[in-house]
Amino acid sequence: MLAQWLALTGIIARGRGEQRRAEACCREALASLPSKRYGQRLVCLSTLSNLAIVEADFWRARDFNRQSLELAQRVRNPLFEALAHYDRARVLHARGQVLRALDEVRCGLQRLHGLPAQRLYAVRARLVLYEGYLLTVRLQPDAGRALLRSGLAEARSCRDISVLIGHCAIAGLLGREGRFAEAFAELAEAERLMHIWDVPPIYYLAMITLVKCEIWLLQGRVDL
């Protein structure tokens, strides 16, 4: 019970921006969680990987990713395997390896092929959204936009915070096309969902503000 409390405390601390506390709690939880609590172990490893990305310590992040994937494969849980591939893709992208990140995302989607098609999965939504975003980075806006819209629909149905990535990426595309009103409408929809779902501003406000600033710059509104 103490180990599970530590795992949850670490995740909450990360959400509050308390990086050191999050890392300490997740590490302590990993040291004491029994092997059968693989769900909590995997979430702790994912949290530690994300914290390492923030610090630009990609080798450490990659090590946590490797541990996550090995554990998910050992327990034969396709959802956690897919999540591990998602985390690995984020590390590769942070290192500037966009093509490898795309391959990793597609590996994650392949792990989900055996699941019931009629069910909705947040991890699949995240992977589809991230694939769409990476395609826009590769200057394939039409293919990227289609995947972003598809991923957004599933993410909204799952009430998953990854909708933020989708709306912000689409807003960026619209802004670069000069469709400013539509771009701001995407950001307004993202903010509306965050309010409805009672998501703390620390999770979304900076990202939305950054995209707004990029669009204002495209409009020449340096003052804003």
C-alpha positions as CSV (number, residue, x, y, z in Angstrom):
1,M,0.0,0.0,0.0
2,L,2.8,2.4,0.8
3,A,4.5,1.7,-2.5
4,Q,1.2,2.3,-4.4
5,W,0.8,5.6,-2.5
6,L,4.3,6.6,-3.4
7,A,3.6,5.9,-7.1
8,L,0.4,8.0,-7.1
9,T,2.2,10.8,-5.1
10,G,4.9,10.8,-7.8
11,I,2.4,11.2,-10.6
12,I,0.5,14.0,-8.8
13,A,3.8,15.8,-8.0
14,R,4.7,15.7,-11.7
15,G,1.3,17.2,-12.5
16,R,2.0,20.0,-10.0
17,G,5.4,20.7,-11.5
18,E,7.3,19.3,-8.5
19,Q,10.0,17.6,-10.5
20,R,12.3,16.5,-7.7
21,R,9.5,15.2,-5.5
22,A,8.0,13.3,-8.4
23,E,11.3,11.6,-9.2
24,A,12.0,10.7,-5.6
25,C,8.6,9.2,-5.1
26,C,8.6,7.2,-8.3
27,R,12.1,5.8,-7.7
28,E,11.1,4.8,-4.1
29,A,8.0,3.2,-5.4
30,L,9.9,1.2,-8.0
31,A,12.3,0.0,-5.3
32,S,9.4,-1.4,-3.2
33,L,6.6,-2.4,-5.5
34,P,6.1,-6.1,-5.9
35,S,6.5,-7.4,-9.5
36,K,2.8,-8.3,-9.7
37,R,2.0,-4.6,-9.5
38,Y,3.2,-4.1,-13.1
39,G,0.7,-1.3,-13.8
40,Q,2.0,1.0,-11.2
41,R,5.6,0.1,-12.1
42,L,5.0,0.9,-15.7
43,V,3.4,4.3,-14.9
44,C,6.3,5.1,-12.6
45,L,8.8,4.3,-15.4
46,S,6.8,6.4,-17.9
47,T,6.8,9.3,-15.5
48,L,10.6,9.0,-14.9
49,S,11.2,8.9,-18.6
50,N,9.2,12.0,-19.2
51,L,11.1,13.8,-16.4
52,A,14.4,12.8,-18.0
53,I,13.2,14.2,-21.3
54,V,12.5,17.6,-19.6
55,E,16.1,17.5,-18.3
56,A,17.4,16.6,-21.9
57,D,18.9,13.4,-20.4
58,F,17.9,11.2,-23.3
59,W,20.1,8.3,-22.4
60,R,18.4,8.0,-19.0
61,A,15.0,8.4,-20.6
62,R,15.9,5.6,-23.1
63,D,16.8,3.3,-20.3
64,F,13.5,3.8,-18.6
65,N,11.8,3.2,-21.9
66,R,13.7,-0.1,-22.3
67,Q,12.6,-1.2,-18.9
68,S,9.0,-0.3,-19.6
69,L,8.9,-2.2,-22.9
70,E,10.5,-5.3,-21.4
71,L,8.0,-5.3,-18.5
72,A,5.0,-4.8,-20.8
73,Q,6.2,-7.6,-23.1
74,R,6.8,-9.9,-20.1
75,V,3.2,-9.5,-18.8
76,R,1.8,-9.5,-22.4
77,N,-0.3,-6.4,-22.1
78,P,-0.7,-4.8,-25.5
79,L,-2.0,-1.5,-24.1
80,F,1.1,-1.0,-21.9
81,E,3.3,-2.1,-24.8
82,A,1.8,0.5,-27.0
83,L,2.3,3.1,-24.3
84,A,6.0,2.1,-24.0
85,H,6.4,2.6,-27.8
86,Y,4.7,6.1,-27.4
87,D,7.2,7.1,-24.8
88,R,10.1,5.8,-26.9
89,A,8.9,7.8,-29.8
90,R,8.9,11.0,-27.7
91,V,12.5,10.4,-26.7
92,L,13.5,9.8,-30.4
93,H,11.7,13.0,-31.4
94,A,13.4,15.0,-28.7
95,R,16.7,13.8,-30.1
96,G,15.7,15.0,-33.5
97,Q,15.1,11.5,-35.0
98,V,11.7,12.1,-36.5
99,L,11.7,9.1,-38.9
100,R,12.7,6.7,-36.1
101,A,10.0,8.3,-33.9
102,L,7.4,7.6,-36.7
103,D,8.5,4.0,-36.9
104,E,8.1,3.6,-33.1
105,V,4.6,5.1,-33.2
106,R,3.6,2.7,-35.9
107,C,5.0,-0.2,-33.9
108,G,2.8,0.8,-31.0
109,L,-0.2,0.9,-33.2
110,Q,0.6,-2.6,-34.5
111,R,0.5,-3.9,-30.9
112,L,-3.2,-2.8,-30.8
113,H,-4.3,-4.6,-33.9
114,G,-5.7,-7.6,-32.0
115,L,-7.9,-5.5,-29.7
116,P,-11.7,-5.1,-30.4
117,A,-12.1,-2.5,-33.1
118,Q,-15.3,-1.2,-31.7
119,R,-13.8,-0.2,-28.4
120,L,-12.1,3.1,-27.7
121,Y,-8.6,3.4,-26.3
122,A,-6.8,6.5,-25.0
123,V,-3.4,5.0,-25.9
124,R,-4.4,4.5,-29.5
125,A,-5.7,8.0,-29.7
126,R,-2.3,9.3,-28.4
127,L,-0.4,7.3,-30.9
128,V,-2.6,8.4,-33.9
129,L,-2.3,12.0,-32.7
130,Y,1.4,11.8,-32.4
131,E,1.8,10.1,-35.8
132,G,-0.2,13.0,-37.3
133,Y,1.9,15.6,-35.5
134,L,5.2,14.0,-36.7
135,L,3.9,14.0,-40.3
136,T,3.3,17.7,-40.0
137,V,6.9,18.0,-38.8
138,R,7.9,16.1,-41.9
139,L,6.0,18.7,-44.0
140,Q,3.2,16.4,-44.9
141,P,0.3,18.6,-43.7
142,D,-2.6,16.9,-45.4
143,A,-1.7,13.4,-44.2
144,G,-0.9,14.8,-40.8
145,R,-4.2,16.7,-40.5
146,A,-6.3,13.6,-41.3
147,L,-4.6,11.6,-38.6
148,L,-4.9,14.5,-36.1
149,R,-8.6,14.7,-36.7
150,S,-9.0,10.9,-36.4
151,G,-7.0,10.8,-33.2
152,L,-8.9,13.8,-31.8
153,A,-12.2,12.0,-32.1
154,E,-11.1,9.0,-30.2
155,A,-9.2,11.1,-27.6
156,R,-12.4,13.2,-26.9
157,S,-14.5,10.1,-26.5
158,C,-11.9,8.8,-23.9
159,R,-11.7,12.3,-22.2
160,D,-8.0,12.1,-22.7
161,I,-5.8,15.2,-22.2
162,S,-3.9,14.3,-25.5
163,V,-6.7,16.3,-27.3
164,L,-4.5,19.3,-26.4
165,I,-1.7,18.0,-28.8
166,G,-4.3,17.6,-31.6
167,H,-5.9,21.0,-31.3
168,C,-2.6,22.8,-30.9
169,A,-1.1,21.0,-33.9
170,I,-4.1,21.7,-36.1
171,A,-4.1,25.4,-34.9
172,G,-0.4,25.7,-36.0
173,L,-1.2,24.3,-39.4
174,L,-4.2,26.7,-39.9
175,G,-2.1,29.6,-38.7
176,R,0.7,28.8,-41.3
177,E,-2.0,28.7,-44.0
178,G,-3.3,32.2,-43.0
179,R,-6.6,30.8,-41.6
180,F,-6.2,32.7,-38.3
181,A,-9.8,32.7,-37.1
182,E,-10.0,28.9,-37.5
183,A,-6.7,28.5,-35.7
184,F,-7.9,30.5,-32.7
185,A,-11.2,28.5,-32.7
186,E,-9.1,25.3,-32.4
187,L,-7.3,26.7,-29.4
188,A,-10.6,28.0,-27.9
189,E,-12.0,24.5,-28.2
190,A,-9.0,22.9,-26.5
191,E,-9.3,25.4,-23.6
192,R,-13.1,24.8,-23.4
193,L,-12.5,21.0,-23.0
194,M,-9.8,21.6,-20.4
195,H,-12.3,23.7,-18.4
196,I,-15.1,21.1,-18.8
197,W,-12.9,18.3,-17.7
198,D,-11.6,20.3,-14.8
199,V,-7.9,19.9,-15.9
200,P,-5.5,22.1,-13.8
201,P,-4.1,25.0,-15.9
202,I,-0.5,23.8,-15.3
203,Y,-1.2,21.0,-17.9
204,Y,-2.4,23.2,-20.7
205,L,-2.1,26.9,-20.3
206,A,1.6,27.3,-21.4
207,M,1.1,25.1,-24.5
208,I,-2.0,27.0,-25.7
209,T,-0.3,30.4,-25.0
210,L,2.8,29.4,-27.0
211,V,0.7,28.5,-30.0
212,K,-1.3,31.7,-29.7
213,C,2.0,33.7,-29.7
214,E,3.2,31.8,-32.8
215,I,-0.1,32.7,-34.6
216,W,0.1,36.4,-33.5
217,L,3.7,36.5,-34.8
218,L,2.4,35.2,-38.2
219,Q,-0.1,38.1,-38.1
220,G,2.6,40.6,-37.3
221,R,1.1,41.3,-33.9
222,V,4.4,41.4,-32.0
223,D,2.7,43.6,-29.3
224,L,0.4,40.7,-28.3
